């Protein structure tokens, strides 16, 4: 990766006491393709006297064989470099520009040149940039103050530079400062809270400003979680595979959609979002009842008893009396359940329940548990569907139990039970598939940390 260097300048630059100053030493060992020199009034004056910074950078690059473009950031109006508060916004502005102009480059920051206030501002900015930077500290040759004479002889000083003689085995004094970016740490904690609450869109929004700190595989998995919760399962699958994570415990494409929809209802119930939970019961029951009849009773409901209304593929089906008439006993049972006269009806849990009570009743499979639970779930749907559909207020757990006689958790347990009863072969062994979101969250969190 190409490198660029941002550096303030001080009285030890470009050389002091026969050794590189911090700027020159970083250039020597990191060889960036470009260096941005932040220059206050006094530094500009020194540069204008003998062009020392450019000349030494050019000589060094020629000596060790690399090209380095020099960009001067001249702030001649800054005559008091001891004022901390003036540097942070300027450094932030310049580093943002540098990042935008060099998007594929690693950015280095010199922490060892300039006044203490400038060094502190550089350290702080390195902890708060919304993109990665590498902070470099340079120790003095003798690990103590490196103050030298005020007079500077450009030619003599260069000739006496001991760092120019590798045969002397001069020590590399650059030290990369290991530190975590504070902005990223703060935003990461906020994102982790959103993930634990299953709010993946909010987590992505928070992390979007520091995405360069996050591996692509982690962002892919977080986006997969967002698409999963939106029931965009194809996109979720693609992103999860790209991140190297097996997202779905149920492998059958025909069964996956209803399984994922039930997981979504489970999240709503656990979070106490009962208004959304109640509104989602009807499609879940319709799909479960249809699947139960097909898997256990070999009834292909849509093929044998329904017609599709509207455009093909609209998934709007009607259960027709004339098609039920092919089974006189079944039609008679329907008539008895609908006050003596069943009429064509939208395919729904209400329309399918008589078929369940018939097939699992005394003349069928004689499974009273299936009948009892199907009837109860249909009762709950009937008692809560209309109030929820027309309500702008939340539904409390107390109201749920008062209207239905069971808890929302109990209803969710019944839905899960019917799925497992219908599709036992799709339940993976050795793990709880209903904790799939928790497993996914744990993976995202572990990767972020």
C-alpha positions in Angstrom: 0.0 0.0 0.0 1.3 3.5 -0.9 2.0 5.9 2.0 1.6 9.6 2.6 3.0 11.5 5.6 1.5 14.4 7.5 4.1 16.2 9.6 4.4 19.3 11.7 7.9 20.7 11.9 10.1 21.8 14.9 13.5 22.9 15.7 14.9 19.4 15.5 13.9 19.2 11.8 15.4 18.5 9.4 18.5 17.5 11.5 20.1 18.0 14.9 23.3 16.9 16.5 24.5 14.8 13.5 21.3 12.8 13.3 18.0 12.9 11.4 15.2 14.9 12.9 11.8 13.1 13.3 10.6 14.1 9.8 13.7 12.9 8.0 13.9 9.7 10.0 10.3 8.7 9.2 10.9 9.4 5.6 14.0 7.3 5.7 12.3 4.2 7.1 8.8 4.5 5.6 9.6 6.1 2.2 6.1 7.6 1.6 5.3 8.9 -1.9 4.1 12.2 -0.6 4.7 14.3 2.5 2.5 17.2 3.7 4.5 19.7 5.8 2.4 21.8 8.2 4.3 25.1 8.5 3.8 27.9 11.0 5.2 31.4 10.6 8.7 30.6 12.1 9.0 27.4 10.0 8.0 29.3 6.8 10.7 31.8 7.6 13.4 29.1 8.0 12.3 27.4 4.8 12.5 30.7 2.9 16.1 31.3 4.1 17.7 28.1 2.7 14.8 25.8 1.5 16.2 23.3 4.0 13.2 21.0 4.3 12.8 20.4 0.5 16.5 20.1 -0.1 17.0 17.5 2.6 14.0 15.5 1.5 15.3 15.5 -2.0 18.8 14.4 -1.0 17.4 11.6 1.2 15.1 10.3 -1.5 18.0 10.3 -4.0 20.3 8.6 -1.6 18.1 5.7 -0.7 16.1 5.5 -3.9 12.4 6.6 -3.6 10.3 9.4 -5.0 8.6 11.8 -2.5 6.4 14.7 -3.5 6.5 17.6 -1.0 3.4 19.6 -0.3 3.7 22.7 1.9 0.8 23.6 4.1 1.8 27.2 4.9 0.1 28.8 7.8 2.2 32.0 8.1 -0.5 33.7 10.2 0.2 31.2 13.1 2.7 33.1 15.2 2.1 31.4 18.5 2.4 27.6 18.1 1.9 27.1 21.9 -1.9 27.5 21.6 -3.4 24.0 21.6 -6.9 24.9 20.5 -5.9 26.3 17.1 -4.3 23.1 15.8 -7.0 20.4 16.2 -9.5 21.9 13.7 -6.7 22.7 11.3 -5.2 19.2 11.5 -8.7 17.7 11.1 -9.4 19.8 8.0 -6.0 19.0 6.4 -6.1 15.3 7.2 -9.6 15.0 5.7 -8.4 16.6 2.5 -5.3 14.3 2.5 -7.5 11.3 2.9 -9.9 12.4 0.1 -7.0 13.1 -2.3 -5.2 9.9 -1.5 -8.0 7.3 -0.9 -5.9 4.2 -1.5 -2.9 5.3 0.7 -1.9 4.6 4.2 -1.7 7.9 6.2 1.2 8.4 8.6 1.3 11.1 11.2 4.5 12.4 12.8 4.0 12.7 16.6 7.5 13.9 17.4 7.9 17.2 15.6 6.8 20.7 16.6 5.7 22.2 19.9 4.2 20.0 22.7 0.8 21.5 21.8 1.2 20.5 18.2 2.3 17.0 19.2 -0.7 16.6 21.5 -3.1 17.7 18.8 -1.6 15.2 16.4 -2.0 12.4 18.9 -5.6 13.4 19.6 -6.5 13.7 15.9 -5.0 10.2 15.3 -7.5 8.9 17.9 -10.6 10.5 16.4 -10.3 10.5 12.6 -13.1 8.7 10.9 -10.5 6.7 8.9 -7.4 4.7 9.9 -4.1 6.5 10.4 -0.7 5.3 11.7 1.0 7.4 14.3 4.8 7.4 14.3 6.9 8.5 17.2 10.7 9.0 16.8 13.0 8.8 19.8 16.1 10.9 20.1 19.4 9.3 19.2 20.5 9.1 22.8 16.9 8.8 24.2 17.1 12.3 25.8 16.7 15.9 24.7 18.1 16.6 21.3 18.5 20.3 21.5 21.4 21.6 19.4 22.9 24.9 18.3 20.7 27.6 16.8 23.0 28.1 13.8 22.3 25.7 10.9 24.8 25.0 8.2 22.9 23.1 5.6 25.9 21.5 3.8 28.0 20.7 6.9 25.0 19.3 8.7 24.1 17.0 5.8 27.7 15.7 5.5 27.9 14.9 9.2 24.5 13.1 9.4 25.4 9.7 11.0 22.0 8.3 9.9 23.3 8.4 6.3 25.9 5.7 7.1 24.2 2.3 7.4 27.6 0.7 7.9 27.6 2.2 11.4 24.5 0.2 12.1 22.5 3.2 13.2 19.3 2.3 15.1 15.9 2.8 13.6 14.3 5.2 16.0 10.7 5.1 14.6 8.1 3.6 16.8 4.5 3.0 15.7 2.2 4.1 18.4 -0.4 1.4 19.1 -3.7 3.1 19.9 -7.4 2.5 19.2 -9.4 5.1 17.4 -11.7 6.7 20.0 -14.4 7.7 17.5 -14.6 4.1 16.2 -14.6 2.7 19.8 -17.5 5.0 20.8 -19.5 4.3 17.6 -18.8 0.6 17.8 -20.3 0.4 21.3 -23.4 2.2 20.1 -23.6 -0.3 17.1 -23.2 -3.3 19.5 -26.2 -2.0 21.5 -28.3 -1.8 18.3 -27.2 -5.3 17.2 -28.2 -6.8 20.6 -31.6 -5.2 20.1 -31.8 -6.6 16.5 -31.8 -3.1 15.0 -29.4 -3.9 12.2 -30.2 -0.8 10.1 -29.4 1.5 13.0 -26.1 -0.4 13.5 -25.2 0.0 9.9 -26.0 3.7 10.0 -23.8 4.3 13.1 -20.9 2.4 11.6 -21.1 4.0 8.1 -19.0 6.9 9.3 -16.1 4.6 10.4 -16.5 1.8 7.9 -12.9 1.9 6.9 -12.0 0.5 10.4 -14.3 -2.5 9.8 -13.5 -5.6 7.7 -15.7 -6.0 4.6 -16.7 -9.5 5.8 -18.2 -8.0 9.0 -20.1 -5.3 7.1 -21.4 -8.0 4.7 -22.7 -10.1 7.6 -24.3 -7.1 9.2 -26.0 -6.2 5.9 -27.1 -9.9 5.6 -28.7 -9.6 9.0 -30.6 -6.4 7.9 -31.8 -8.1 4.7 -32.8 -11.2 6.7 -35.0 -9.2 9.1 -36.6 -7.6 6.0 -37.3 -11.1 4.7 -35.1 -10.5 1.7 -33.6 -13.9 2.0 -31.8 -14.2 -1.4 -29.8 -11.0 -0.7 -29.2 -12.2 2.9 -27.9 -15.5 1.6 -25.5 -13.9 -0.8 -24.0 -11.5 1.7 -23.7 -14.2 4.4 -21.9 -16.5 2.0 -19.5 -13.7 1.1 -18.8 -13.2 4.8 -18.1 -16.9 5.3 -21.0 -17.5 7.7 -23.8 -20.1 7.5 -26.8 -18.0 8.1 -29.8 -20.3 7.9 -30.2 -23.5 10.0 -33.1 -24.7 7.7 -31.8 -25.7 4.3 -34.9 -26.3 2.3 -35.9 -23.4 0.1 -39.6 -24.3 0.3 -39.5 -24.4 4.1 -37.1 -21.5 4.8 -39.5 -18.7 4.2 -42.1 -19.7 6.8 -39.3 -20.6 9.3 -37.7 -17.2 8.9 -41.1 -15.5 9.2 -41.7 -17.4 12.5 -38.3 -16.2 13.7 -39.3 -12.7 13.0 -42.6 -13.1 14.9 -40.5 -14.6 17.8 -38.3 -11.4 17.9 -41.4 -9.2 17.9 -42.9 -11.2 20.8 -39.7 -11.2 22.8 -39.2 -7.5 22.4 -42.8 -6.8 23.4 -43.8 -5.4 20.0 -47.2 -7.1 20.3 -48.9 -4.9 17.8 -46.6 -6.1 15.0 -46.7 -9.6 16.4 -50.5 -9.8 16.2 -50.6 -8.3 12.7 -48.2 -11.0 11.6 -50.2 -14.0 13.0 -52.6 -14.3 10.1 -50.1 -15.0 7.2 -48.2 -17.3 9.6 -51.3 -19.4 10.4 -52.4 -19.6 6.8 -49.0 -20.9 5.7 -48.7 -23.3 8.6 -52.2 -24.7 8.2 -51.6 -25.2 4.4 -48.2 -26.9 5.1 -49.7 -29.1 7.8 -52.4 -30.4 5.4 -50.0 -31.0 2.6 -47.3 -32.7 4.7 -49.5 -34.8 6.9 -52.6 -35.4 4.8 -51.3 -35.1 1.3 -53.7 -32.4 0.4 -52.4 -30.0 -2.3 -54.7 -27.2 -1.3 -54.0 -24.7 -4.1 -54.0 -27.3 -6.8 -57.1 -29.2 -5.8 -59.4 -26.7 -4.1 -58.3 -23.2 -5.1 -58.1 -20.7 -8.0 -55.7 -17.8 -8.2 -57.3 -14.4 -8.6 -55.7 -11.4 -10.2 -52.4 -11.6 -12.1 -50.6 -14.8 -12.2 -48.1 -14.9 -9.4 -50.1 -12.5 -7.2 -50.4 -15.3 -4.6 -54.1 -14.3 -4.0 -56.0 -17.6 -3.8 -59.7 -18.4 -3.3 -61.0 -21.7 -1.8 -63.9 -22.7 -4.0 -67.0 -24.6 -3.0 -67.3 -26.4 -6.4 -63.8 -27.8 -5.9 -64.6 -29.0 -2.4 -67.6 -30.8 -3.8 -65.3 -33.5 -5.2 -65.3 -34.8 -1.6 -68.9 -34.8 -0.4 -68.1 -35.6 3.2 -65.5 -32.8 3.4 -68.0 -30.3 1.8 -70.6 -31.4 4.3 -68.2 -30.8 7.1 -67.5 -27.3 5.7 -71.2 -26.5 5.5 -71.6 -27.6 9.1 -68.8 -25.3 10.2 -70.2 -22.3 8.2 -73.8 -22.3 9.3 -75.0 -24.8 6.7 -73.6 -23.0 3.6 -69.9 -22.6 2.8 -69.2 -20.0 0.1 -66.1 -19.3 -1.9 -63.6 -17.7 0.5 -60.1 -16.2 0.4 -57.5 -18.8 1.3 -56.9 -18.1 5.0 -56.5 -19.8 8.4 -60.3 -19.4 8.9 -61.0 -21.2 5.6 -58.5 -24.0 6.3 -59.4 -24.8 9.9 -62.4 -27.0 9.0 -60.2 -29.1 6.8 -57.8 -29.6 9.8 -60.6 -30.5 12.2 -61.9 -32.9 9.6 -58.6 -34.6 8.7 -57.4 -34.8 12.3 -60.7 -35.5 13.9 -62.5 -38.8 14.6 -62.9 -39.7 10.9 -59.3 -38.9 10.1 -55.9 -39.1 12.0 -57.5 -38.7 15.4 -55.0 -36.2 16.7 -56.8 -34.1 19.3 -53.7 -32.1 20.1 -53.4 -30.8 16.6 -57.1 -29.9 16.5 -57.1 -28.2 19.9 -54.0 -26.1 19.2 -55.2 -25.2 15.6 -58.6 -24.1 17.0 -57.0 -22.1 19.8 -54.6 -20.3 17.4 -57.4 -19.5 15.1 -59.4 -18.1 18.0 -56.5 -15.8 19.0 -56.2 -14.6 15.5 -59.9 -13.8 15.3 -60.1 -12.1 18.6 -57.0 -9.8 18.0 -56.8 -9.4 14.2 -59.4 -6.7 13.7 -58.4 -4.6 16.8 -54.8 -4.7 15.8 -55.5 -3.9 12.1 -57.4 -0.7 13.1 -55.4 0.3 16.1 -52.7 3.0 16.4 -52.0 2.0 20.0 -49.7 -0.7 21.4 -51.1 -4.0 22.7 -49.9 -4.9 26.2 -49.3 -8.4 27.4 -52.2 -7.9 29.9 -54.6 -7.0 27.0 -53.4 -10.0 25.0 -54.1 -12.4 27.8 -57.5 -10.8 28.7 -58.8 -11.2 25.1 -57.3 -14.6 24.3 -56.9 -16.4 27.6 -53.2 -17.3 26.8 -50.0 -15.4 26.8 -48.2 -14.2 23.7 -45.3 -16.5 24.6 -47.8 -19.4 24.6 -49.1 -18.6 21.2 -45.5 -18.4 19.9 -44.8 -21.8 21.4 -47.9 -23.2 19.6 -46.7 -21.7 16.2 -43.2 -23.2 16.7 -44.7 -26.5 17.8 -46.9 -26.7 14.6 -43.9 -26.0 12.4 -41.8 -28.7 14.1 -44.8 -31.1 13.9 -45.2 -30.4 10.2 -41.5 -30.4 9.3 -39.6 -32.6 11.7 -36.9 -33.6 9.2 -35.9 -30.0 8.7 -35.0 -29.4 12.3 -31.2 -29.7 12.7 -29.9 -32.0 15.3 -27.6 -30.7 18.1 -28.7 -27.1 18.0 -31.7 -24.9 18.7 -32.7 -23.4 15.3 -35.0 -20.9 17.0 -31.9 -19.2 18.5 -30.5 -18.5 15.0 -30.7 -14.7 15.4 -28.8 -14.9 18.7 -26.2 -17.1 17.0 -25.9 -14.6 14.2 -25.7 -11.7 16.6 -22.9 -13.4 18.6 -21.0 -13.9 15.4 -21.3 -10.3 14.3 -20.4 -9.0 17.8 -17.4 -11.3 18.1 -16.1 -10.1 14.7 -16.6 -6.5 15.6 -14.7 -6.9 18.8 
